[in-house]
Amino acid sequence: MSRNLVFYVLMLALFGAGILFTLDYGSQLRPAGAPATTASGVQAGAAGEGGAGGGILAGLVDNLKQPLCLLLLQVIVIAAAARLVGALFERIRQPRVIGEMVAGILLGPSLLGWLAPTAQGFLFPASSLGALRILSQIGVILFMFVVGIELNVRHLREKSHAAVLVSHASIVVPFFLGVVFSLFLYQAQAPAGLHFSAFALFLGVSMSITAFPVLARILEERNLSRTHLGSTAIACAAVDDVTAWCLLAVVVAIVKANGIGGALVTIGLTLLFIIFMLFVARPRIARAVARRRPPARMGTGMLAATFLFVFASAWTTEVIGIHALFGAFLAGVCMPQDLGVREFLRSRLETFSSVLLLPLFFAFTGLRTQVGLLNDWQGWLLCLTVIAVAIAGKLGGSMAAARWTGMSWTDSFSLGTLMNTRGLVELIALNIGYDLGILSPRIFAMMVLMALITTFMTGPLLGLVELVRRRETVAARAAA
């Protein structure tokens, strides 16, 4: 041991002295063509050494402003805020995702920018939002793939009659109200130069959306998944999801295409791609996955192939002229119905996207949401009207259709309440509309608030229904 220690010390001393000697000797050399060192140059160097403390501090600040360093700081702040606010919302029996959505709003100009504009400007400068947006879009693409995976086609067939009627009523009614309401919003709220049809159709779609993943989690948390109400709600939300995303794809195609001819070409290519995915890609994927059974053989190779398939599908729909998210959703639908495969993919993709990448999307949405634009009573009155129209169309339309199918009033109201849950899926659609220039910043802020409030109210309304049911049960027992 002592020999090794002596050798170690001698090695450090010998080679350390050699490095110092080389650096000292080399400092006297000058590159060919370099100007000779003058007295003033020496004085300048001395002055630079005298201000070394300030130079080091300035260097650290410059490093902090580098794109990668700033992005890492943003990720740290956003992830921490999402976990904190999400945990607080879980304590009041709200899904964590609602708290994460609220955390994104709080980090934007609506709160942080209002309380500490300098800090908010330093943390989220305009030049850094491009990288944040791209990273958040990757998270949303993976999220939409998981949404597609969770779409149970077999369950959908079993509940098809009630599901199709209720879900389409929950789309048609709010879609109609949204289009009619756009007549009152268009001139004052739509961006300049936007055609009325694009604004009206998008508003109709955004009023019609149900957040299938959030709804499923609410049912799980309240032990309603295996009840008649829960299974019907999941089937209705699944049909709603598919229909709403198809409608959104059509609207995006119309907005992005040049004229009716371009829109028809985009819609035609979209239909061909859907046919290819469902009738060519899906059976081949099922056969390929079957060869990798049992689950122990589903490893990194399958995961890599899944990533390639998801991003290729998303890329294709982006090239066609709809949105990459539609391709990711369709890729999830094409996954085999095998529960083992679905659980394998969901456990690996959902955790990564929901814990890290989706909070980035919430923060990016929050940076766009300027609640301060609603700076007068007319603005807040209009915002409340938007929320009222959304609730009346979605909750009212779903409840009426459910009652028509023979469900009780309490179950019909519960189903309408669940279908009124918009959540993250609504934010995704709103960001698409914002990117396309369909929504102005003011109407975007109103619609984001509508998404938050309609999602937040789901838990309390279901709690109210449970209270009514318990009282009815107690009254019936007392009467007996």
C-alpha positions as CSV (number, residue, x, y, z in Angstrom):
1,M,0.0,0.0,0.0
2,S,2.9,2.4,0.9
3,R,4.7,1.7,-2.4
4,N,1.5,2.6,-4.3
5,L,1.1,5.8,-2.3
6,V,4.7,6.9,-3.0
7,F,4.3,6.1,-6.7
8,Y,1.0,8.0,-6.8
9,V,2.5,11.1,-5.1
10,L,5.6,11.1,-7.3
11,M,3.5,10.7,-10.5
12,L,1.3,13.7,-9.6
13,A,4.3,15.8,-8.6
14,L,6.4,15.0,-11.7
15,F,3.7,15.3,-14.3
16,G,2.1,18.3,-12.5
17,A,5.4,20.1,-12.6
18,G,5.8,19.3,-16.2
19,I,2.4,20.7,-17.1
20,L,3.1,24.0,-15.1
21,F,6.5,24.4,-16.8
22,T,5.0,23.9,-20.3
23,L,2.2,26.4,-19.6
24,D,4.7,29.0,-18.3
25,Y,7.0,28.6,-21.3
26,G,4.1,28.6,-23.8
27,S,2.7,31.8,-22.3
28,Q,5.7,33.7,-23.7
29,L,5.0,32.5,-27.3
30,R,3.0,34.4,-29.8
31,P,1.2,33.2,-33.0
32,A,2.7,34.2,-36.3
33,G,1.5,37.6,-37.3
34,A,0.2,38.5,-33.8
35,P,1.0,42.1,-32.7
36,A,3.7,42.6,-30.2
37,T,2.7,43.1,-26.6
38,T,2.9,46.7,-25.6
39,A,2.9,48.5,-22.3
40,S,-0.7,49.4,-22.8
41,G,-1.5,45.8,-23.5
42,V,0.1,44.8,-20.3
43,Q,-1.9,47.4,-18.4
44,A,-5.1,46.2,-20.1
45,G,-4.3,42.6,-19.1
46,A,-3.7,43.8,-15.6
47,A,-6.9,45.6,-15.5
48,G,-8.6,42.5,-16.8
49,E,-7.1,40.5,-14.0
50,G,-8.2,43.1,-11.5
51,G,-11.8,42.7,-12.6
52,A,-11.6,38.9,-12.5
53,G,-14.4,38.7,-9.9
54,G,-16.8,40.7,-12.2
55,G,-15.7,38.6,-15.2
56,I,-16.4,35.3,-13.5
57,L,-19.9,36.5,-12.4
58,A,-20.6,37.8,-15.9
59,G,-19.5,34.4,-17.3
60,L,-21.8,32.5,-15.0
61,V,-24.7,34.8,-16.0
62,D,-23.8,34.2,-19.7
63,N,-23.7,30.5,-19.2
64,L,-27.2,30.6,-17.5
65,K,-28.6,32.3,-20.6
66,Q,-27.3,29.6,-23.0
67,P,-30.2,27.8,-24.7
68,L,-29.5,24.3,-23.2
69,C,-28.9,25.7,-19.7
70,L,-32.0,27.8,-19.8
71,L,-34.1,24.9,-21.1
72,L,-32.8,22.7,-18.3
73,L,-33.8,25.4,-15.7
74,Q,-37.2,25.7,-17.3
75,V,-37.7,21.9,-17.1
76,I,-36.7,21.9,-13.4
77,V,-39.1,24.8,-12.5
78,I,-42.0,23.4,-14.5
79,A,-41.6,19.9,-13.2
80,A,-41.4,21.0,-9.6
81,A,-44.4,23.4,-9.9
82,A,-46.5,20.7,-11.6
83,R,-45.7,18.1,-8.9
84,L,-46.5,20.6,-6.1
85,V,-49.7,22.0,-7.5
86,G,-50.8,18.5,-8.7
87,A,-50.3,17.2,-5.1
88,L,-52.4,20.0,-3.7
89,F,-55.2,19.2,-6.1
90,E,-55.1,15.6,-5.2
91,R,-55.8,16.6,-1.6
92,I,-59.1,18.2,-2.7
93,R,-60.1,15.1,-4.6
94,Q,-59.2,16.5,-8.0
95,P,-57.2,14.6,-10.7
96,R,-53.5,15.6,-10.5
97,V,-53.6,16.6,-14.2
98,I,-55.9,19.5,-13.3
99,G,-53.4,20.8,-10.9
100,E,-50.6,20.5,-13.5
101,M,-52.8,22.4,-15.9
102,V,-53.2,25.2,-13.3
103,A,-49.5,25.2,-12.6
104,G,-48.8,25.9,-16.2
105,I,-51.2,28.9,-16.1
106,L,-49.5,30.2,-12.9
107,L,-46.1,30.2,-14.5
108,G,-47.3,32.4,-17.4
109,P,-48.1,36.1,-17.5
110,S,-51.4,35.6,-15.7
111,L,-49.6,35.2,-12.3
112,L,-45.8,35.0,-12.4
113,G,-45.6,37.6,-15.1
114,W,-47.9,39.9,-13.1
115,L,-46.1,39.4,-9.7
116,A,-42.5,39.2,-10.9
117,P,-42.3,40.2,-14.6
118,T,-38.4,40.4,-14.5
119,A,-38.1,36.8,-13.1
120,Q,-40.7,35.6,-15.6
121,G,-39.0,37.3,-18.5
122,F,-35.6,35.9,-17.5
123,L,-37.0,32.4,-17.0
124,F,-39.1,32.3,-20.2
125,P,-37.7,34.8,-22.7
126,A,-39.4,34.8,-26.1
127,S,-36.2,33.4,-27.7
128,S,-36.4,30.2,-25.7
129,L,-40.1,29.4,-26.4
130,G,-39.3,27.6,-29.7
131,A,-37.3,24.8,-28.0
132,L,-39.9,24.5,-25.2
133,R,-42.7,24.2,-27.7
134,I,-41.0,21.5,-29.7
135,L,-40.2,19.5,-26.6
136,S,-43.7,19.8,-25.3
137,Q,-45.1,18.7,-28.7
138,I,-43.1,15.5,-28.4
139,G,-44.8,14.9,-25.0
140,V,-48.3,15.5,-26.5
141,I,-47.6,13.2,-29.4
142,L,-46.7,10.4,-27.0
143,F,-49.8,11.3,-24.9
144,M,-52.1,11.0,-27.9
145,F,-50.6,7.6,-28.7
146,V,-51.4,6.4,-25.2
147,V,-55.0,7.8,-25.7
148,G,-55.3,5.7,-28.8
149,I,-54.0,2.7,-27.0
150,E,-56.6,3.1,-24.3
151,L,-59.4,3.1,-26.9
152,N,-61.0,-0.4,-26.4
153,V,-62.7,-1.3,-29.6
154,R,-64.3,-4.4,-28.2
155,H,-65.8,-2.5,-25.3
156,L,-67.0,0.1,-27.8
157,R,-68.9,-2.5,-29.8
158,E,-70.6,-3.9,-26.7
159,K,-72.0,-0.4,-25.8
160,S,-72.3,0.8,-29.4
161,H,-76.0,1.7,-29.4
162,A,-76.1,3.9,-26.3
163,A,-72.5,5.1,-26.9
164,V,-73.1,6.4,-30.4
165,L,-76.4,8.1,-29.6
166,V,-75.2,9.8,-26.4
167,S,-71.7,10.7,-27.7
168,H,-72.9,12.1,-31.0
169,A,-75.6,14.1,-29.2
170,S,-72.8,15.4,-27.0
171,I,-71.0,16.5,-30.1
172,V,-73.9,17.8,-32.3
173,V,-75.5,19.9,-29.7
174,P,-72.4,21.8,-28.5
175,F,-71.1,22.0,-32.0
176,F,-74.3,23.7,-33.1
177,L,-74.3,26.0,-30.1
178,G,-70.6,26.8,-30.8
179,V,-71.3,27.7,-34.5
180,V,-74.3,29.8,-33.6
181,F,-72.3,31.5,-30.8
182,S,-69.5,32.4,-33.2
183,L,-71.9,34.8,-34.9
184,F,-71.7,37.0,-31.8
185,L,-67.9,36.5,-31.3
186,Y,-66.6,36.7,-34.9
187,Q,-66.4,40.4,-35.5
188,A,-65.1,41.4,-32.1
189,Q,-62.9,38.4,-31.2
190,A,-61.7,36.7,-34.4
191,P,-58.2,37.5,-35.8
192,A,-58.2,40.0,-38.7
193,G,-58.5,38.3,-42.1
194,L,-59.8,35.0,-40.8
195,H,-62.8,33.6,-42.7
196,F,-65.9,33.1,-40.7
197,S,-66.3,29.4,-41.6
198,A,-62.9,28.5,-40.1
199,F,-63.6,30.4,-36.9
200,A,-67.2,29.0,-36.5
201,L,-66.2,25.3,-37.3
202,F,-63.2,25.4,-35.0
203,L,-65.3,26.9,-32.2
204,G,-67.9,24.2,-32.7
205,V,-65.3,21.5,-32.5
206,S,-63.6,23.0,-29.4
207,M,-67.0,23.1,-27.6
208,S,-67.6,19.4,-28.5
209,I,-64.4,17.8,-27.0
210,T,-64.4,15.4,-24.1
211,A,-61.1,14.5,-22.3
212,F,-61.2,10.7,-22.5
213,P,-58.1,10.1,-20.4
214,V,-59.1,12.4,-17.6
215,L,-62.6,10.9,-17.5
216,A,-61.2,7.4,-17.2
217,R,-59.1,8.5,-14.3
218,I,-62.0,10.1,-12.5
219,L,-64.0,6.9,-12.9
220,E,-61.1,4.9,-11.5
221,E,-60.6,7.1,-8.5
222,R,-64.3,6.9,-7.7
223,N,-64.5,3.1,-8.2
224,L,-67.1,3.6,-11.0
225,S,-65.1,1.9,-13.9
226,R,-67.0,-1.4,-13.6
227,T,-70.5,0.0,-13.1
228,H,-73.0,0.5,-15.8
229,L,-72.6,4.2,-15.7
230,G,-68.8,4.0,-15.9
231,S,-68.7,1.5,-18.8
232,T,-71.2,3.6,-20.7
233,A,-69.3,6.8,-20.0
234,I,-66.0,5.3,-21.2
235,A,-67.6,4.0,-24.4
236,C,-69.3,7.4,-25.0
237,A,-66.1,9.3,-24.4
238,A,-64.2,6.9,-26.8
239,V,-66.7,7.5,-29.6
240,D,-66.6,11.2,-28.8
241,D,-62.8,11.2,-29.0
242,V,-62.7,9.5,-32.4
243,T,-65.4,11.7,-33.9
244,A,-64.1,15.0,-32.5
245,W,-60.5,14.3,-33.7
246,C,-61.8,13.4,-37.2
247,L,-63.9,16.7,-37.2
248,L,-60.8,18.6,-36.0
249,A,-58.7,17.0,-38.8
250,V,-61.3,18.1,-41.4
251,V,-61.3,21.7,-39.9
252,V,-57.5,21.9,-39.9
253,A,-57.4,20.6,-43.5
254,I,-59.9,23.3,-44.6
255,V,-58.0,26.1,-42.8
256,K,-54.5,25.0,-44.0
257,A,-55.5,24.2,-47.6
258,N,-55.7,26.7,-50.4
259,G,-59.3,26.7,-51.4
260,I,-61.9,23.9,-51.6
261,G,-59.8,21.9,-54.0
262,G,-56.8,21.8,-51.7
263,A,-59.1,20.8,-48.7
264,L,-60.6,17.9,-50.7
265,V,-57.2,16.6,-51.6
266,T,-56.1,16.8,-47.9
267,I,-59.2,15.1,-46.8
268,G,-58.8,12.4,-49.5
269,L,-55.2,11.7,-48.5
270,T,-56.3,11.5,-44.9
271,L,-59.0,8.9,-45.7
272,L,-56.4,6.8,-47.6
273,F,-54.0,7.0,-44.7
274,I,-56.7,5.9,-42.2
275,I,-57.6,3.0,-44.5
276,F,-54.0,2.0,-44.8
277,M,-53.4,2.2,-41.0
278,L,-56.6,0.2,-40.0
279,F,-56.6,-2.5,-42.7
280,V,-52.9,-2.9,-43.7
281,A,-50.7,-1.7,-40.8
282,R,-52.9,-2.9,-37.9
283,P,-53.1,-6.6,-38.9
284,R,-49.3,-6.7,-39.6
285,I,-48.6,-5.2,-36.2
286,A,-50.8,-7.7,-34.5
287,R,-48.9,-10.6,-36.3
288,A,-45.5,-9.1,-35.4
289,V,-46.4,-8.6,-31.8
290,A,-47.9,-12.2,-31.5
291,R,-44.4,-13.5,-32.5
292,R,-42.9,-11.7,-29.5
293,R,-45.1,-13.4,-26.9
294,P,-44.8,-14.1,-24.0
295,P,-44.4,-10.6,-22.5
296,A,-40.8,-11.4,-21.4
297,R,-39.8,-11.1,-25.1
298,M,-41.2,-7.6,-25.4
299,G,-38.1,-5.5,-24.7
300,T,-36.2,-2.5,-26.1
301,G,-36.5,-3.7,-29.7
302,M,-40.3,-3.6,-29.6
303,L,-40.2,-0.2,-27.8
304,A,-37.9,1.2,-30.4
305,A,-40.1,-0.1,-33.2
306,T,-43.1,1.5,-31.5
307,F,-41.4,4.9,-31.3
308,L,-40.5,4.7,-35.0
309,F,-44.1,3.8,-35.9
310,V,-45.6,6.6,-33.7
311,F,-43.3,9.3,-35.1
312,A,-43.7,8.1,-38.7
313,S,-47.4,8.1,-38.4
314,A,-47.3,11.6,-36.8
315,W,-44.9,12.8,-39.5
316,T,-47.2,11.5,-42.3
317,T,-50.3,13.3,-41.0
318,E,-48.3,16.5,-40.6
319,V,-47.1,16.3,-44.2
320,I,-50.6,15.5,-45.4
321,G,-51.8,18.8,-43.9
322,I,-53.7,17.8,-40.8
323,H,-51.8,17.6,-37.5
324,A,-49.1,15.3,-36.2
325,L,-51.3,14.5,-33.1
326,F,-53.9,12.8,-35.3
327,G,-51.3,10.4,-36.6
328,A,-50.1,9.6,-33.1
329,F,-53.7,8.9,-32.0
330,L,-54.2,6.7,-35.0
331,A,-51.0,4.8,-34.3
332,G,-52.3,4.1,-30.8
333,V,-55.6,2.8,-32.2
334,C,-53.6,0.4,-34.4
335,M,-52.0,-1.3,-31.5
336,P,-53.2,-4.9,-30.7
337,Q,-56.1,-5.3,-28.2
338,D,-53.9,-7.6,-26.1
339,L,-53.9,-6.3,-22.6
340,G,-50.3,-7.3,-21.9
341,V,-49.1,-5.4,-24.9
342,R,-51.1,-2.3,-24.0
343,E,-49.9,-2.4,-20.4
344,F,-46.3,-2.8,-21.6
345,L,-46.4,0.2,-23.9
346,R,-48.5,2.4,-21.6
347,S,-46.4,1.8,-18.5
348,R,-43.2,2.9,-20.4
349,L,-44.6,5.8,-22.4
350,E,-47.3,7.3,-20.2
351,T,-45.0,7.7,-17.2
352,F,-42.3,9.5,-19.1
353,S,-44.7,11.8,-21.0
354,S,-47.0,12.6,-18.2
355,V,-44.4,13.2,-15.5
356,L,-41.9,15.2,-17.5
357,L,-43.1,16.3,-21.0
358,L,-46.8,17.1,-20.5
359,P,-46.1,19.7,-17.8
360,L,-43.9,21.4,-20.4
361,F,-47.0,21.6,-22.6
362,F,-49.1,23.0,-19.7
363,A,-46.4,25.6,-19.1
364,F,-46.2,26.5,-22.8
365,T,-50.0,26.9,-22.8
366,G,-49.8,29.0,-19.7
367,L,-47.3,31.3,-21.3
368,R,-49.8,31.9,-24.1
369,T,-52.7,32.4,-21.8
370,Q,-53.1,36.1,-20.8
371,V,-55.9,36.3,-18.3
372,G,-55.0,40.0,-18.0
373,L,-56.6,40.6,-21.4
374,L,-60.0,40.1,-19.7
375,N,-59.5,43.5,-18.1
376,D,-63.1,44.8,-18.0
377,W,-66.5,43.5,-17.0
378,Q,-67.5,43.0,-20.6
379,G,-64.6,40.6,-21.1
380,W,-65.4,38.6,-17.9
381,L,-69.1,38.5,-18.9
382,L,-68.2,37.2,-22.3
383,C,-65.9,34.6,-20.7
384,L,-68.8,33.4,-18.4
385,T,-71.1,33.2,-21.4
386,V,-68.5,31.0,-23.2
387,I,-68.4,28.7,-20.2
388,A,-72.2,28.6,-19.9
389,V,-72.6,27.8,-23.6
390,A,-70.0,25.0,-23.3
391,I,-71.8,23.5,-20.3
392,A,-75.2,23.7,-21.7
393,G,-74.2,22.1,-25.0
394,K,-72.1,19.3,-23.6
395,L,-73.7,18.5,-20.2
396,G,-77.2,19.3,-21.4
397,G,-77.0,17.4,-24.7
398,S,-75.4,14.3,-23.2
399,M,-77.9,14.2,-20.3
400,A,-80.9,14.6,-22.6
401,A,-79.7,11.8,-24.9
402,A,-78.9,9.5,-22.0
403,R,-82.3,10.0,-20.5
404,W,-83.8,9.2,-24.0
405,T,-82.0,5.8,-23.9
406,G,-83.7,4.9,-20.6
407,M,-81.1,5.9,-18.0
408,S,-82.4,7.5,-14.8
409,W,-82.2,11.2,-14.2
410,T,-79.3,10.9,-11.7
411,D,-77.3,8.6,-14.1
412,S,-78.1,10.9,-17.0
413,F,-76.8,13.9,-15.1
414,S,-73.7,12.0,-14.0
415,L,-73.0,10.9,-17.6
416,G,-73.5,14.5,-18.8
417,T,-71.1,15.7,-16.1
418,L,-68.5,13.2,-17.2
419,M,-68.8,14.1,-20.8
420,N,-68.4,17.8,-19.9
421,T,-64.9,17.0,-18.8
422,R,-62.5,18.6,-21.3
423,G,-59.1,18.7,-19.7
424,L,-55.9,18.2,-21.5
425,V,-57.4,17.2,-24.8
426,E,-59.2,20.6,-25.0
427,L,-55.9,22.4,-24.4
428,I,-54.3,20.4,-27.2
429,A,-57.1,21.5,-29.6
430,L,-57.0,25.1,-28.5
431,N,-53.2,25.2,-29.1
432,I,-53.8,23.9,-32.6
433,G,-56.3,26.7,-33.2
434,Y,-53.9,29.3,-31.8
435,D,-51.0,28.0,-34.0
436,L,-53.2,28.2,-37.0
437,G,-54.3,31.8,-36.2
438,I,-57.9,30.9,-35.7
439,L,-58.0,32.0,-32.1
440,S,-56.9,35.5,-30.9
441,P,-55.1,35.7,-27.6
442,R,-58.2,37.0,-25.9
443,I,-60.6,34.3,-27.0
444,F,-57.8,31.7,-26.4
445,A,-57.6,32.8,-22.7
446,M,-61.4,32.5,-22.4
447,M,-61.4,29.0,-23.9
448,V,-58.5,27.9,-21.7
449,L,-60.5,29.0,-18.6
450,M,-63.5,27.2,-19.9
451,A,-61.5,24.0,-20.2
452,L,-60.2,24.3,-16.7
453,I,-63.6,25.1,-15.1
454,T,-65.5,22.4,-16.9
455,T,-62.9,19.9,-15.9
456,F,-62.7,21.1,-12.3
457,M,-66.5,21.0,-11.8
458,T,-66.7,17.3,-12.7
459,G,-65.6,16.1,-9.2
460,P,-67.9,18.3,-7.1
461,L,-70.9,17.6,-9.3
462,L,-70.3,13.8,-9.1
463,G,-70.0,14.2,-5.3
464,L,-73.3,16.0,-5.3
465,V,-75.0,13.2,-7.1
466,E,-73.5,10.6,-4.7
467,L,-74.9,12.7,-1.8
468,V,-78.4,12.7,-3.4
469,R,-78.2,9.0,-3.9
470,R,-77.2,8.3,-0.3
471,R,-80.1,10.5,1.0
472,E,-82.5,8.7,-1.3
473,T,-81.3,5.3,0.0
474,V,-81.6,6.4,3.6
475,A,-85.1,7.7,2.9
476,A,-86.2,4.5,1.2
477,R,-84.9,2.4,4.1
478,A,-86.7,4.6,6.6
479,A,-89.9,4.3,4.6
480,A,-89.6,0.5,4.5
